[in-house]
Amino acid sequence: MLTGNREYNEIYKKYKNLVLKVAYIYSGDNYDAAEDITQDTFLKLYIGFEELKDGNVSAWLYTTAKNSALNFNKKFKREVLSEDDELYKNKEQFGESLETEFIEKEEVLYKKQFHETSYEKSTIN
Protein backbone atom coordinates (compact mmCIF):
# COMPACT_ATOMS: atom_id res chain seq x y z
CA MET A 1 0.00 0.00 0.00
CA LEU A 2 2.76 2.43 0.88
CA THR A 3 4.93 3.11 -2.12
CA GLY A 4 7.40 5.42 -0.49
CA ASN A 5 8.18 8.08 2.03
CA ARG A 6 5.91 10.58 0.34
CA GLU A 7 2.81 8.41 0.80
CA TYR A 8 3.87 7.56 4.35
CA ASN A 9 4.30 11.26 5.17
CA GLU A 10 0.83 12.00 3.80
CA ILE A 11 -0.70 9.27 5.95
CA TYR A 12 1.26 10.49 8.96
CA LYS A 13 0.04 14.07 8.53
CA LYS A 14 -3.53 12.94 7.95
CA TYR A 15 -3.84 10.50 10.89
CA LYS A 16 -1.29 11.67 13.46
CA ASN A 17 -3.85 13.54 15.58
CA LEU A 18 -6.34 10.66 15.43
CA VAL A 19 -3.73 8.16 16.60
CA LEU A 20 -2.51 10.52 19.34
CA LYS A 21 -6.07 11.06 20.56
CA VAL A 22 -6.84 7.32 20.62
CA ALA A 23 -3.57 6.60 22.42
CA TYR A 24 -4.23 9.39 24.93
CA ILE A 25 -7.74 8.19 25.75
CA TYR A 26 -6.85 4.50 26.04
CA SER A 27 -3.66 5.14 28.01
CA GLY A 28 -5.62 6.82 30.78
CA ASP A 29 -4.93 10.42 29.78
CA ASN A 30 -1.18 9.89 29.95
CA TYR A 31 0.24 12.28 27.34
CA ASP A 32 3.81 10.96 27.48
CA ALA A 33 2.59 7.41 26.97
CA ALA A 34 0.29 8.57 24.17
CA GLU A 35 3.22 10.16 22.34
CA ASP A 36 5.26 6.96 22.68
CA ILE A 37 2.32 4.85 21.53
CA THR A 38 1.75 7.14 18.53
CA GLN A 39 5.39 6.90 17.53
CA ASP A 40 5.32 3.12 17.95
CA THR A 41 2.12 2.83 15.91
CA PHE A 42 3.57 4.75 12.98
CA LEU A 43 6.80 2.77 13.21
CA LYS A 44 4.78 -0.45 12.94
CA LEU A 45 2.99 1.03 9.92
CA TYR A 46 6.30 1.91 8.28
CA ILE A 47 7.79 -1.52 8.92
CA GLY A 48 4.72 -3.55 7.99
CA PHE A 49 3.27 -1.55 5.13
CA GLU A 50 3.44 -4.55 2.78
CA GLU A 51 0.93 -6.42 4.94
CA LEU A 52 -1.62 -3.63 4.58
CA LYS A 53 -2.07 -4.07 0.84
CA ASP A 54 -5.27 -2.22 0.00
CA GLY A 55 -6.35 -2.30 3.63
CA ASN A 56 -8.12 0.35 5.63
CA VAL A 57 -5.22 2.40 7.00
CA SER A 58 -7.29 4.48 9.41
CA ALA A 59 -8.90 1.38 10.96
CA TRP A 60 -5.51 -0.31 11.23
CA LEU A 61 -3.96 2.75 12.88
CA TYR A 62 -6.89 3.10 15.29
CA THR A 63 -6.79 -0.57 16.30
CA THR A 64 -3.01 -0.65 16.63
CA ALA A 65 -2.94 2.50 18.77
CA LYS A 66 -5.79 1.23 20.94
CA ASN A 67 -4.15 -2.17 21.50
CA SER A 68 -0.78 -0.59 22.23
CA ALA A 69 -2.38 1.70 24.81
CA LEU A 70 -4.23 -1.21 26.44
CA ASN A 71 -0.97 -3.18 26.58
CA PHE A 72 0.71 -0.16 28.13
CA ASN A 73 -2.00 -0.09 30.82
CA LYS A 74 -1.55 -3.79 31.57
CA LYS A 75 2.20 -3.35 31.89
CA PHE A 76 1.81 -0.24 34.03
CA LYS A 77 -0.66 -1.96 36.37
CA ARG A 78 1.69 -4.91 36.72
CA GLU A 79 4.54 -2.59 37.68
CA VAL A 80 2.35 -0.76 40.20
CA LEU A 81 1.19 -4.09 41.59
CA SER A 82 4.80 -5.19 42.03
CA GLU A 83 5.54 -2.02 43.99
CA ASP A 84 2.41 -2.59 46.07
CA ASP A 85 3.55 -6.15 46.80
CA GLU A 86 6.80 -4.76 48.20
CA LEU A 87 4.88 -2.29 50.36
CA TYR A 88 2.68 -5.13 51.61
CA LYS A 89 5.72 -7.22 52.54
CA ASN A 90 7.21 -4.28 54.44
CA LYS A 91 3.87 -3.73 56.15
CA GLU A 92 3.78 -7.40 57.22
CA GLN A 93 7.30 -7.17 58.64
CA PHE A 94 6.41 -3.96 60.43
CA GLY A 95 3.26 -5.59 61.81
CA GLU A 96 5.23 -8.59 63.07
CA SER A 97 7.69 -6.38 64.92
CA LEU A 98 4.83 -4.47 66.54
CA GLU A 99 3.18 -7.72 67.55
CA THR A 100 6.43 -8.99 69.09
CA GLU A 101 6.88 -5.74 70.99
CA PHE A 102 3.29 -5.89 72.24
CA ILE A 103 3.73 -9.48 73.48
CA GLU A 104 6.95 -8.58 75.30
CA LYS A 105 5.26 -5.66 77.08
CA GLU A 106 2.30 -7.85 77.94
CA GLU A 107 4.64 -10.40 79.56
CA VAL A 108 6.30 -7.66 81.60
CA LEU A 109 2.93 -6.43 82.84
CA TYR A 110 1.85 -9.99 83.64
CA LYS A 111 5.00 -10.61 85.69
CA LYS A 112 4.53 -7.34 87.53
CA GLN A 113 0.88 -8.04 88.37
CA PHE A 114 1.05 -11.69 89.30
CA HIS A 115 4.56 -12.07 90.61
CA GLU A 116 4.70 -8.74 92.36
CA THR A 117 8.01 -7.83 90.80
CA SER A 118 8.96 -4.33 89.96
CA TYR A 119 8.68 -3.12 86.40
CA GLU A 120 12.45 -2.56 86.25
CA LYS A 121 13.21 -6.14 87.33
CA SER A 122 10.70 -7.50 84.84
CA THR A 123 12.30 -5.72 81.94
CA ILE A 124 15.76 -6.97 82.87
CA ASN A 125 14.69 -10.64 82.69
N, C-alpha and C positions, 0 to 999 in steps of 0.2 A: 504494500500500500504506500509506504513512504519511499519516494524515489530519490531523496537527497535531503541535504540540510535545509534547502529552501522550503520544502514542504513541511519538514519537521518544525522549522521556525514559525511557519504560519499556524500550524496546529498548536504549538506552544502559546503563541500570542492569543489565539482564539479561546483556548480552554484553561489557561493558567489560573484565572480567577475562580472558575468553577471548581477545579481540583483543589485549590487552596481552601475554598469555602467548605467543601465536603470534608477535607482533612481536618479542618478546624472544628467543625461540628462534631465529627465522630471521634476526635481525640480528646473531647471534653474541654473544649475552648482553650486548648494549649497551643498558642501561636507558634512557639519554637518547634514543637512537634509537627504542627501542620506544615511549616516550611520544609522540614526534613522529609515528611511524607510526600509532599508535592514534588520535591526534587527527585526522590526515589521513584515516584510514579512515572515521571517523564524519562528518567534513566531506563526504566523497564520498557517503556514505549520505544525508546531509541534502540535498545538492544534487540528487542523482539518484534520489530516492525514487520518482519517477513511473515510471522504467524497471523498477523491481522488481515491479511489479504482481503480486501473488499469488506472488511468488518465495520461495525459501528464504533468509530473511535471515541466518541463522547461517552457512550455506554461503557466501553472498556476502561476509559480513564476514570469514570465515576466509580465503577466497581472496584478497580484496583486501588484507588485512593481510600475508599471506604474500608476495604479489607485490610489495607496497611494500617489504617488508624485503629481498627478493632484489634489487630495484632499488637499494636503499640500499647493499647490499654491493657491487654492481657499480660504483657511483659511487665508493664509498670505496676500492675496490681500484685504480680508475683514478687517483684522487688520490694514493694511496700510490706507485703505479707512476711517476707524474710526478715525485714527489719523489726516488724512487730513480734515475730517469733523470738528474736533476741531480747527484746524488751520483756517479753513474758518470762523467759528463762531467768533474766536478772530479777524480775519481780518475785519469782518463786524462791530464788536464793535469798533475797532480802526477807521474804516472809518466813523462811526457815530459820534465819538468824534471829528474827524477832520472837518466833515461837520458842527457840532455845533459851533466849534471854528471859522470857516470861516464865518458863518452867523453872529456871534457876532461882528467880526471885520468889516464886511460889514455894519452893523448897525451903528457902531461908525463912520465910514467914511461918511456914509450918513448924520448923525446928524451934523458932522463937516462941510460938504459941504453946506447943505441946511439950516441949522439953525445957521450957523456961530458961533458955540460953539467951544471952544478949545478942543483939543484932550484929555487933562487931565480931563476936566469936563465930556466929553462924556463917558469916561471909568468909571467914578465914578457912573454914573446913571445906 
